[in-house]
Each structure stands twice: as structure tokens, then as C-alpha cells.
Amino acid sequence: MAGGGGGAGRRGFTEINVTPLVDVMLVLLVVFMITAPLLSTGLRVELPRVDAEATPLKDTRLVVTITSDEKILFGDVDVTATIEAALRDDPRIQRERELYIRADQEARYGVVARVVAAARAAGVDGLNLLVEPNPVPLPPRDRG
């Protein structure tokens, strides 16, 4: 009874084809890669355009947004009346001491100054004002 019968021991096993699973996972990955940036930009804010480099965001939850109708949002929460307390009581602000401010170009300077003052009172050391950078013109190509 020794030797031979190479397939006799595998009679009860079936192989699982993982190709459809991999295909579905790749499609989901592409969908999430496309939709993830859109989730953080649900609020339309016209940032002022300046000649500057884009500031990379470390974390979108540490962004204060000032809309054109002068509402103040911390993340997705409207904190127009309580911006000082919201920044002072946030544990991440206290730990990281950094904040990003997105202000619509139509927002009044006084509202932006109120947010800056509230951030300084909450102990924020690093304030970043987000702007929309102008496209950098490409240098002319030398045709020689």
C-alpha cells in the first residue's frame, strides 16, 4: 500500500478562487481613494488666492472654518457662539497646540481676528491660515 495515489488524499478538499475577492477589494479601494478627499470638503469656502505654496493638512479635525455668512465651525460642529470654550476644552488642541484656519475670502476680518484671539487664549502656538495657492506658471522651455 506504499507509494502512488497522489490525488487520493486530496479528494475531500476544494480550492477557493480568490480572484473575485481581490477584484472587489481593488474596486472598493479605488472608490474610497476617490471619495475620501470629497468628504472633508463638503462645506464650500472660497479661500483667498495668493502666491504661496499649499500648506499640507496634518489632521482635518483641527480645522476651524469661517464661512462667508460668518459661521464658525470647528470640524463639522457650529461653534459660532462658543468658539473660545470649544478650543479651550478640546484635548487635542491642548496636546498639539496647533490649529488650521480656513476663512472664506468674503468673511470679515473681525471674525477671523476673534478666532485667532480664541486660539491664542486656548494656548495654541502654531496658527496656520489656509489659502488657495495660485497656479505656478511653468518656466518657458528653451528651444535650442
C-alpha positions as CSV (number, residue, x, y, z in Angstrom):
1,M,0.0,0.0,0.0
2,A,3.0,2.3,-0.1
3,G,3.6,4.8,-2.8
4,G,1.3,6.0,-5.6
5,G,-2.1,7.5,-5.3
6,G,-1.0,11.2,-5.5
7,G,-4.5,12.6,-5.5
8,A,-6.2,10.2,-3.2
9,G,-5.6,12.2,0.0
10,R,-7.0,15.4,-1.5
11,R,-10.3,14.1,-2.6
12,G,-12.3,15.9,0.1
13,F,-10.7,19.4,-0.4
14,T,-11.8,22.1,-2.8
15,E,-9.8,25.1,-3.8
16,I,-11.2,28.6,-3.2
17,N,-10.8,31.0,-6.1
18,V,-9.8,34.4,-4.5
19,T,-9.6,36.3,-7.8
20,P,-13.2,37.7,-7.5
21,L,-12.5,38.8,-3.9
22,V,-9.3,40.6,-4.9
23,D,-11.2,42.3,-7.8
24,V,-13.9,43.5,-5.4
25,M,-11.3,44.8,-2.9
26,L,-9.4,46.7,-5.6
27,V,-12.6,48.4,-6.8
28,L,-13.5,49.4,-3.2
29,L,-10.0,50.7,-2.7
30,V,-10.3,52.9,-5.8
31,V,-13.8,54.1,-4.8
32,F,-12.6,55.1,-1.3
33,M,-9.5,56.8,-2.7
34,I,-11.7,59.0,-4.9
35,T,-14.4,59.8,-2.4
36,A,-12.2,60.3,0.7
37,P,-11.0,63.8,-0.3
38,L,-14.5,64.9,-1.1
39,L,-15.8,64.0,2.4
40,S,-13.6,66.7,4.1
41,T,-14.6,69.4,1.6
42,G,-18.4,69.2,2.0
43,L,-18.5,72.9,3.1
44,R,-17.9,75.4,0.2
45,V,-15.4,78.0,1.3
46,E,-13.8,80.4,-1.2
47,L,-10.2,80.7,0.1
48,P,-8.3,83.8,-0.9
49,R,-5.8,83.3,-3.7
50,V,-2.2,84.2,-3.0
51,D,1.2,83.5,-4.4
52,A,2.3,80.8,-1.9
53,E,2.8,77.1,-1.6
54,A,0.0,74.9,-0.4
55,T,0.0,74.0,3.3
56,P,-0.3,70.3,3.9
57,L,-3.0,69.5,6.5
58,K,-1.9,67.2,9.3
59,D,-5.3,66.5,10.6
60,T,-8.7,67.8,9.3
61,R,-10.2,67.7,12.8
62,L,-8.0,70.6,13.9
63,V,-9.5,73.0,11.3
64,V,-11.7,76.0,12.1
65,T,-13.7,77.1,9.2
66,I,-15.2,80.6,8.8
67,T,-17.9,80.7,6.1
68,S,-19.0,83.7,4.0
69,D,-22.0,84.2,6.3
70,E,-19.6,84.3,9.2
71,K,-20.5,81.0,10.8
72,I,-17.6,79.4,12.7
73,L,-17.2,75.6,12.5
74,F,-14.7,73.5,14.5
75,G,-14.6,70.3,12.4
76,D,-18.2,69.9,11.5
77,V,-19.7,71.5,14.6
78,D,-21.1,75.0,14.6
79,V,-19.3,76.8,17.4
80,T,-20.1,80.4,16.4
81,A,-21.2,81.4,19.9
82,T,-18.8,79.2,21.8
83,I,-15.5,79.2,19.9
84,E,-13.5,80.2,22.9
85,A,-14.8,77.3,25.1
86,A,-14.6,74.8,22.2
87,L,-10.9,75.5,21.6
88,R,-10.0,75.7,25.3
89,D,-11.8,72.4,26.2
90,D,-10.6,70.4,23.2
91,P,-7.9,67.9,24.4
92,R,-6.2,67.6,21.0
93,I,-5.7,71.4,20.8
94,Q,-4.2,71.3,24.3
95,R,-1.9,68.5,23.4
96,E,-0.8,69.5,19.9
97,R,-1.1,73.3,20.3
98,E,-1.7,73.7,16.5
99,L,-4.7,74.9,14.5
100,Y,-5.6,75.5,10.9
101,I,-8.0,78.3,10.0
102,R,-9.9,78.2,6.7
103,A,-11.7,81.6,6.2
104,D,-13.8,82.5,3.2
105,Q,-12.5,85.5,1.4
106,E,-15.8,87.3,2.0
107,A,-15.6,86.8,5.8
108,R,-15.0,90.0,7.8
109,Y,-11.6,90.5,9.3
110,G,-13.1,90.9,12.8
111,V,-14.5,87.3,12.7
112,V,-11.1,85.9,11.7
113,A,-9.4,88.0,14.5
114,R,-11.9,86.6,17.0
115,V,-10.9,83.1,16.1
116,V,-7.2,83.9,16.3
117,A,-7.7,85.5,19.7
118,A,-9.6,82.5,20.9
119,A,-6.9,80.2,19.7
120,R,-4.2,82.2,21.4
121,A,-6.2,82.2,24.6
122,A,-6.6,78.4,24.4
123,G,-2.8,78.1,24.2
124,V,-2.3,77.5,20.5
125,D,1.3,78.2,19.4
126,G,1.0,77.2,15.8
127,L,-1.6,79.0,13.7
128,N,-1.9,78.2,10.0
129,L,-4.1,80.3,7.7
130,L,-5.1,78.2,4.8
131,V,-5.3,79.9,1.4
132,E,-5.7,78.8,-2.2
133,P,-2.4,79.0,-3.9
134,N,-2.2,80.5,-7.4
135,P,-1.1,78.0,-10.0
136,V,2.7,78.3,-10.6
137,P,3.5,79.1,-14.2
138,L,5.9,76.7,-15.8
139,P,9.2,78.2,-16.9
140,P,9.5,78.7,-20.6
141,R,11.2,75.8,-22.4
142,D,14.4,76.5,-24.2
143,R,14.1,75.6,-27.9
144,G,17.7,75.5,-28.8
